[in-house]
Amino acid sequence: MHHGRTPEAILITGGRVYLDGHVQDVPVALVDGKVAAIGDDAVDALPAAPAETIDAAGGLVMAGFQDSHIHPHHAGNTLITCDLSEQETIDDYLATIAAYAAANPDREWITGGGWGMDLFPGGIPTKDLLDRVVPDRPVYLPNRDGHGAWVNSRALDIAGVTRDSIDPISGRIERDAAGDPVGCLQEGAMELVSAHVPPLSDDDVDAGFLLAQTQLFAWGVTAWQDAMVESGDRGLDNLASYRRLDADGRLVARVVGAQWWEREKGLDQIEAFVANRDAVAGERFSAGSVKIMQDGIAENFTAAMLEPYLDGCGCSTSNAGKSFVEPGMLTEASAALTAAGLRVHFHTLGDRAVREALDAIESTPGMVRPLLAHLQVIHPDDIARFAGLDAVASIQPLWARHESQMDELTIPFLGSRRSAWQYPFASLRRAGATLALGSDWPVSTANPLEIMHTAVTRCPPGHASNPLAGEQAISLSDAIVGYTEGSAYANADEHRTGRISVGYDADITILDRDLFSAPTAEIADASVAYTIVGGRVVFEAPSTGGNA
């Protein structure tokens, strides 16, 4: 392994190099952290010193993957606490929690998370299950998507949550028929308990992040936009962590941070965003974006819809989800952030939230590359608006497939007409929108090969039939461009990264095969052989043969 040592130069030979939409059999020379030459003059571009040679062995050589919407600190936090993300049954969850509690007798709170809603009736777990395995200490476990938390009786007691507690405006305390809290808190109600959880130490926060960075390099991801960067007393202070790790060189990837817009605070928080941006502009990390969460998610009926959700019987309800920021305020915020030179990253899942964000962008001249993330349902009338507004579609294609969360918790409550409008990536692409692919890890995996597989097939790996709205599949080329140039464009970094081009940063991912010469149904079978960041090999697959 070559961690920490920067070769003077690297020559990549034997690869199928993805260059502006064409795959070419050419060598690539990397010198001093940049792409120095491509093709016949690659060898001449190398200095006299013996260079490291990497034989790509017929694998695809491409710009490093860039994730347009991800939460590595939260993923890392789960990796070093009680991690439920790999378990597949409720019994497994309880066994994992019990084992973690037994192994960590000194932890005053049991935290972690990563459970899936689809295992619980109606997506709602209950405190009695947790009380059986951890009766004496408080337990606080957010689910995979971070929009709900499972808590035990002890946690509710500490937080003073009872049948008399009122739901916060931005969330919901799930209750039984008698009105008593059942042990599941949605959205803003999570804070009733999370406010009492002691913060992780700086060392724990940094250690979790470094595990996540190592995992991302193994997946071939070299840069990202962190969709929730916070400072100070709320939750995880990942702004300070990025600053520490950038200063001491342990942050190796290139990262743009989107600072978290607090709904309660309004325009007066912009001053702090500007101060943070100006203070943190480091070697690898910058924070020139602000994340506004405009709505929730479809599975707990908080995604903002133009028409109400249906009930289990297919009849219309009175609930059309939540617009967390009132549309007039959203426009004001967009104008004020733009005036302050900040970019905006909107969380927009439902068709009403998408329209509210597009309306805010349309009424704010000069907005720079606003990002709309998730885009689960877009009204057909709004698809064509993206390109004209230079609004970037940050998409998480892994979710665009049939699985229990989609088929049991989403489609029945949207109805067939709106369900057909889900994740309309091909329509966006045809209408000229810039696609920027991403994962939302730890909500679901950040493995770009599995994510691209779903973008291209609209099916999970191993299932070639029953695609979800198969007409919205995109080509493999569009998926690769969206995962490289598209995300670089969203980060205003496309003049330096996102392509293999002379003078660009040497951020390169080499796969174990050429995806273009295999069937699309096999994309997810591929794996990463090498990941190079800034001319340095940061990941090498264990099975990869000898280097010269």
Secondary structure, 3 states (H helix, E strand, C coil): CCCCCCCCEEEEECCEEEECCEEECCCEEEECCEEEEECCCHHHHCCCCCCEEEECCCCEEEECEEEEEECHHHHHHHHCCEECCCCCCHHHHHHHHHHHHHHCCCCCCEEEECECHHHCHHHCCCHHHHHHHCCCCCEEEEECCCCEEEECHHHHHHHCCCCCCCCCCCEEEEECCCCCEEEEEEEHHHHHHHCCCCCCCHHHHHHHHHHHHHHHHHCCEEEEEEEEECCCCCCCCHHHHHHHHHHCCCCCCEEEEEEECCCCCHHHHHHHHHHHHHHHCCCCEEEEEEEEECCCCCCCCCCCCCCCCECCCCCECCCCCCCCCCHHHHHHHHHHHHHCCCEEEEEECCHHHHHHHHHHHHCCCCCCCCEEEECCECCHHHCCHHHHCCCEEEECHHHCCCCHHHHHHCHHHHCHHHHCCECCHHHHHHCCCCEEECCCCCCCCCCHHHHHHHHHHCCCCCCCCCCCCHHHCCCHHHHHHHHHHHHHHHCCCCCCCCCCCCCCECCEEEECCCHHHCCHHHHHHCCEEEEEECCEEEEECCCCCCCC
